[in-house]
Amino acid sequence: MSILNSYNNVIWDWNGTLLNDVQLCIEIVNDFLKIQNKTTLTIDSYKNAFDFPIIEYYKSVGLEFDEASFEELTHKFIYKYNSNVMKQPLHNHVLKVLDYCKTNNKTQYILTAANEKDVLKFINKFNITPYFKHITGLTNYRAESKTAIGIELMKQQQISTNSTVLIGDTTHDFEVAEQLNIDCILIANGHQNKERLERKSSKNTIVVSSLKELLYVQ
């Protein structure tokens, strides 16, 4: 029996949870680091450093900037990301898990710190839009906290807190779930490693290694 059977509503994170864009993000940030003659990231060091808000993550890996140059970095990242994201795959077993939720009458949503209009385009490309009742993202490109838009999503869609789970791949997803007063499941094949997810989440948070495990963990 799947752990998902405990819930009527599933709120998905997008980047790193459903979309496998980790390598692309590493490559773009490494380009920035090379320009500033900084040490580049491996996949392990990236997953140990990545965090929200993005401005703090950039600082932690050694990038130097002021307010104006951070905006420039942001625009460069988005340009490079959007130029290549359509080449990035969904994680393994995404369709299987989405189908499982649909077949078992789970209402599915997306809550993302990415730009909402861009995410809608990406989701249409993968032909998975019909799985989701509503998709909520930011209106800018700063990848800031998604707590506020999460609260608005819960309110507008009248989502019950006691039958809802947020599924993501970062400690920020856990923090958002806490603020929304809903359960959280974290998947350790995205932007942060399993050690960080287990260390910074609560004892009641389930951390799995892949989407496939969602169908079997009880």
C-alpha positions as CSV (number, residue, x, y, z in Angstrom):
1,M,0.0,0.0,0.0
2,S,1.2,3.5,-0.9
3,I,1.8,6.2,1.7
4,L,-0.1,8.4,-0.7
5,N,-3.3,6.6,0.2
6,S,-3.3,8.6,3.4
7,Y,-4.1,11.8,1.6
8,N,-6.8,13.3,-0.6
9,N,-4.6,16.2,-1.9
10,V,-1.1,16.1,-3.2
11,I,0.9,19.3,-3.7
12,W,3.9,18.8,-5.8
13,D,7.1,20.9,-6.1
14,W,8.3,21.1,-9.7
15,N,12.0,21.7,-10.1
16,G,14.0,18.8,-8.9
17,T,10.9,16.9,-7.7
18,L,9.1,16.2,-11.0
19,L,11.6,17.8,-13.4
20,N,15.1,16.5,-13.4
21,D,17.0,19.8,-13.9
22,V,19.8,19.4,-11.4
23,Q,22.6,19.0,-13.9
24,L,21.5,22.0,-15.9
25,C,21.5,24.2,-12.8
26,I,25.0,23.0,-11.9
27,E,26.3,23.8,-15.3
28,I,24.9,27.3,-15.3
29,V,26.2,28.2,-11.8
30,N,29.6,26.7,-12.7
31,D,29.7,29.1,-15.7
32,F,29.2,32.0,-13.3
33,L,31.9,30.7,-10.9
34,K,34.4,30.3,-13.7
35,I,33.9,33.9,-14.8
36,Q,34.8,35.0,-11.3
37,N,37.7,32.5,-11.0
38,K,36.0,30.6,-8.2
39,T,36.0,26.9,-7.5
40,T,33.3,25.1,-9.5
41,L,30.7,22.7,-8.0
42,T,30.5,18.9,-8.3
43,I,27.1,17.3,-8.0
44,D,27.9,16.5,-4.3
45,S,29.0,20.0,-3.4
46,Y,26.0,21.4,-5.2
47,K,23.5,19.3,-3.3
48,N,25.2,20.2,-0.1
49,A,25.1,24.0,-0.9
50,F,21.8,24.6,-2.7
51,D,19.2,26.5,-0.7
52,F,16.6,29.2,-0.7
53,P,16.5,32.1,-1.1
54,I,18.7,31.8,-4.1
55,I,20.7,34.9,-3.2
56,E,22.0,33.2,-0.1
57,Y,22.9,30.1,-2.0
58,Y,24.9,32.2,-4.5
59,K,26.8,33.8,-1.6
60,S,27.5,30.5,0.0
61,V,29.3,29.1,-3.1
62,G,31.5,32.2,-3.4
63,L,29.8,34.3,-6.1
64,E,30.3,38.0,-5.5
65,F,27.7,40.6,-6.5
66,D,25.8,43.7,-5.4
67,E,22.1,44.3,-5.9
68,A,22.4,45.3,-9.5
69,S,24.7,42.5,-10.5
70,F,22.5,39.9,-8.6
71,E,19.7,41.0,-10.9
72,E,22.0,40.5,-13.9
73,L,23.0,37.1,-12.7
74,T,19.3,36.2,-12.2
75,H,18.5,37.3,-15.8
76,K,21.5,35.4,-17.2
77,F,20.5,32.2,-15.3
78,I,16.9,32.4,-16.5
79,Y,18.0,33.0,-20.1
80,K,20.4,30.0,-20.0
81,Y,17.9,27.8,-18.1
82,N,15.0,28.6,-20.4
83,S,17.2,28.0,-23.5
84,N,17.9,24.4,-22.3
85,V,15.2,23.3,-20.0
86,M,13.1,21.7,-22.7
87,K,15.9,19.2,-23.2
88,Q,15.7,18.2,-19.5
89,P,13.7,15.0,-18.7
90,L,11.1,14.3,-16.0
91,H,12.4,12.1,-13.2
92,N,11.9,8.4,-13.6
93,H,8.5,7.2,-12.6
94,V,6.8,10.6,-12.7
95,L,4.0,9.4,-15.0
96,K,3.5,6.3,-13.0
97,V,3.1,8.2,-9.7
98,L,0.8,10.9,-11.3
99,D,-1.3,8.1,-12.8
100,Y,-1.5,6.4,-9.4
101,C,-2.7,9.6,-7.8
102,K,-5.3,10.2,-10.5
103,T,-6.6,6.6,-10.5
104,N,-7.0,6.8,-6.7
105,N,-8.8,10.1,-6.9
106,K,-6.1,12.3,-5.4
107,T,-6.4,16.0,-6.3
108,Q,-3.0,17.2,-7.5
109,Y,-1.5,20.7,-7.5
110,I,1.9,22.2,-8.3
111,L,3.5,24.8,-5.9
112,T,6.7,26.2,-7.3
113,A,9.3,28.9,-6.6
114,A,9.8,29.1,-10.4
115,N,8.0,31.6,-12.7
116,E,4.4,30.4,-13.1
117,K,4.1,31.2,-16.8
118,D,7.3,29.4,-17.6
119,V,6.3,26.3,-15.6
120,L,3.0,26.2,-17.4
121,K,4.8,26.0,-20.7
122,F,7.1,23.3,-19.5
123,I,4.3,21.2,-18.1
124,N,2.4,21.5,-21.4
125,K,5.5,20.3,-23.2
126,F,5.4,17.1,-21.2
127,N,1.6,16.7,-21.7
128,I,1.0,16.4,-18.0
129,T,-1.2,19.5,-17.5
130,P,-4.4,17.5,-17.1
131,Y,-3.1,15.8,-13.9
132,F,-3.2,19.1,-12.0
133,K,-6.2,21.0,-10.8
134,H,-4.1,24.2,-10.3
135,I,-0.5,25.3,-10.8
136,T,0.9,28.1,-8.6
137,G,4.3,29.8,-9.1
138,L,6.0,33.1,-8.6
139,T,5.4,36.1,-10.9
140,N,9.2,37.0,-10.8
141,Y,12.5,35.1,-11.4
142,R,14.0,35.5,-7.9
143,A,13.2,32.0,-6.7
144,E,12.2,33.4,-3.3
145,S,10.1,31.6,-0.6
146,K,6.9,30.1,-1.8
147,T,5.2,30.2,1.6
148,A,3.0,33.2,0.7
149,I,1.7,31.7,-2.5
150,G,1.3,28.4,-0.8
151,I,-1.0,30.0,1.8
152,E,-3.0,31.6,-1.0
153,L,-3.2,28.3,-2.9
154,M,-4.7,26.6,0.2
155,K,-7.2,29.4,0.7
156,Q,-8.3,29.8,-2.9
157,Q,-8.6,26.1,-3.6
158,Q,-10.1,25.4,-0.1
159,I,-7.6,22.6,0.5
160,S,-8.1,20.8,3.8
161,T,-4.9,20.7,5.9
162,N,-5.6,17.4,7.5
163,S,-5.7,15.4,4.2
164,T,-2.9,17.1,2.3
165,V,0.8,16.4,1.7
166,L,3.4,18.5,0.1
167,I,6.1,16.5,-1.9
168,G,9.4,18.2,-2.6
169,D,13.1,17.8,-2.8
170,T,14.5,20.6,-0.5
171,T,14.4,21.7,3.1
172,H,12.5,24.7,1.9
173,D,9.6,22.4,0.9
174,F,9.6,21.1,4.5
175,E,9.6,24.7,5.9
176,V,6.7,25.6,3.6
177,A,4.7,22.5,4.6
178,E,5.2,23.5,8.3
179,Q,3.8,27.0,7.6
180,L,0.9,25.5,5.7
181,N,0.3,23.0,8.6
182,I,0.4,20.0,6.2
183,D,2.4,16.8,6.0
184,C,5.6,16.7,3.9
185,I,7.4,13.9,2.0
186,L,10.9,14.7,0.7
187,I,12.6,13.0,-2.2
188,A,16.4,12.8,-2.1
189,N,17.1,12.7,-5.9
190,G,16.7,16.4,-6.5
191,H,18.6,19.6,-5.5
192,Q,19.6,18.5,-2.0
193,N,21.1,15.3,-0.6
194,K,19.4,12.9,1.8
195,E,21.6,13.7,4.7
196,R,20.5,17.4,4.6
197,L,16.9,16.5,4.2
198,E,16.9,14.1,7.1
199,R,18.9,16.5,9.3
200,K,16.7,19.6,8.8
201,S,13.3,18.1,8.7
202,S,11.2,16.7,11.5
203,K,11.1,13.1,12.7
204,N,7.6,12.8,11.2
205,T,8.8,13.7,7.8
206,I,9.3,10.8,5.4
207,V,12.4,11.0,3.2
208,V,12.6,8.7,0.3
209,S,15.3,8.1,-2.4
210,S,13.0,8.2,-5.5
211,L,9.5,8.8,-6.7
212,K,9.0,5.1,-7.1
213,E,9.2,4.6,-3.3
214,L,6.1,6.7,-2.9
215,L,4.1,3.8,-4.2
216,Y,5.5,1.3,-1.7
217,V,6.4,3.2,1.5
218,Q,3.7,2.8,4.2
